[in-house]
Amino acid sequence: ANHEAAMEEEEEGEEEEEEEEEEEDGDESMESSSDDDSDDMEDGGEELIAQLEGRLEACGKRDYEAFHQLLRIYKKKSMRKQLEKTREQFSISFPLAEDLWLEWIGDEIRLACSEEDQEKIISLFERALSDYPTTKVWAEYVKYIQKLYFDLEGAKQREYLNRVRETMQRSLTIMGNDLLEGSKLWELQRNFEIKVLENMQGSSTEKQTQIALIRQCFDREIKAQVKGLAETWISYESWETDKSIVEKKKAEVEEAMMKASERELKDAEARRQKDSSLNVLEIWQECIESESESGDVTKIICAYERALSTCCLVPTLWNSYAEFVRSQ
């Protein structure tokens, strides 16, 4: 009897284990199905692509998020033709953010193999800057143009020099007064001109002209009063062979550093207020007024551009900017 009872208990235990295993298998199956659905949505199955394209058609291609999702899907799946077509449509419907433009341009640079491709990339940079003329986009543009120059030789390289310098000058005119990031553009110009001097095979007169140009680069950066002047001054002292010029410039550089620090304090307050969402507009207006006191048009424009990147939905700020531009 004891033996039979033990057998019955064992059989019941086995049945319970089988039921538990079946339940676990069912749960795993459901989880697997759920994961598959999630992966399908993440990977961008044909059904999801069709849904997103349908959304764009229904709203006249005015759905920003649908465009953004399609870009992620096509890029992940390496669907180059669809990716390029969607990017073009996206850029027609909306101004693209800095990171979207730089990702697009980066993809084209990796694939470029002809002069025609290079011109297409330059055109993309120009389009990006027409949407958002940021220092980061300008810096990438300048670096790309400089690379093209150094890839050339002889007469072709000499002809391309003016194009590089025109691009650098445009970047400095528009964003050279950017307090926090402008130094990157000045550094790109200085290092380029120094490298041109190092590679120069011309007469001593040509070399002296190039040396004078490099000194002008340093002088203009000092007058811009952007962050990083201490590092710039160290670079200048190291590069300059005429130490009498270095001595003459010390007082000017110290004053420029002090003014740059004052600008940085005001800018830091604006960014702090931005983070706390308090009085953002008032702080930026104070920054604009401060730059207006200098009378430097490029600094004032740069201040407005930076303010609008934070307060882009404030009509009074846009009106003020428009009135300033008209007055010039």
C-alpha positions, 0 to 999 in steps of 0.5 A: 500500500505504501509502495502504491501511494508512493507511485501515485505521488510520483505520477502526480509530481510528473504531471505537475512538472509537465504542466509547468513545462507546457506553461513555460513553453507557452510563455517563451513562445509568446515572448519570442513572438513579441520579440519578433514583432519588436525586431520587425518594427526596429529593423523596419519590415516592409509593412512598417515602411509601407505605413510610414510612406503612407503617412507621408503621402497622406499629409503631403510629406509634412510628417517629420517623424515619419521621414526620420524613421524611414532614414533610420530604416534605410540606413540600417538596411543599406538601402542606398537609393531609397535613403538618398531619395528620402533625404532629398524629399526630407530636405525639401519639406523641412530644414534638416538638423545639423546632425542629419546633414553631417551624416548625409555628407559623411556617407557621400564622402565615403562613397566619393570617387570622382570630381563630380562626386566632390562637387556634389558634396560641396553642394550638400555643404552649401545646402546644409549651411543654408538651413543651419549655418553652425560652426560645426558644419562650417568646420567640417566644410573647411576641413573637406575643402582643405583636404581636396587642396592637399590631394592636388598637385602643381598648377591644379593645386595653385588654382584651388588655393583661392577657393579654399581661402574664400571658403575659410573667409566666409566661415570666419565672417559668419561664425568667427565671432562665435565665442565658444566654437569660433576658435576652431575656425581660426585654428583651421585657417592658421594651420592651413596657411602654416602648412602652405608655407612649409610646402612652399617652393617659391622665392623668399619674397613669396615666403615673406608674403605668406608669413605676413598672412599668417601673422594677420590670421593671429591678429584677426583671431585676437581681435575676435576675442573668442574663447581659447585665446590663451592657447592661441597665444602659446601657439603664436609665441612658438611659431613667431621667429621675430620675438620683438613682435611678440613683445609688442603684442602682449598688452593687446593679447592680455586685453583681448583675453580679459574681454573674452572672459567677460563675454564668456561669463555672460554666455555662461549665464545664458546657458545656465538660464537655458538649462533651468528654463528661466529668463532665457530670452532676457539673458540672450537680449543682454548678450545681444545688447553687449555685443551691440556696444562694440559696434562690430556687425559680425559679432552682433549677427553671431549673437542673434544667430546663437540666440535664435538657435535657443529661442527660435519661436520668439517673434519679437526676437526675429523682428529685432534681428530683421530690423537690425539687418535692414538697418545695415 
